[in-house]
Amino acid sequence: METRVAVISIIVEDTDAVEPLNELLHSYGKYIIGRLGIPHREKGINIICVVLDAPMNQINALSGSLGRLDGISTKVAYSKV
């Protein structure tokens, strides 16, 4: 199956969302190339970037699931290859 590289940028504004967020990311672990988390203590938020190499349907499914979590904002950028 053809895969694409994508980056999902996540902003966590509610710490209650962290557990379901981590469970979702864990379930897509086989597609995750890397993950970077940065706490922004002054604003009380966390920024996470997740890099995936996955089929488009898996990237879209993860992005959609993340977008339905309260206290989470996401955006996805796709590579052209």
C-alpha angles and dihedrals in degrees: 000000000000116000135197132205114240139170121218113199113203130189115196111204097164120050090207086073094060097086097051089042092055091046090054093047090048091054090055093043095120089065098044115104095179145343132206124191125191124184115214099200096179091060096033093235137113125222120207129183117195121190116203138184102197146126112283093247091057093048090049093046092052093045092050093048091049091049091057093058114102113239094025129106120189142181129183129212119193129204118232092232 
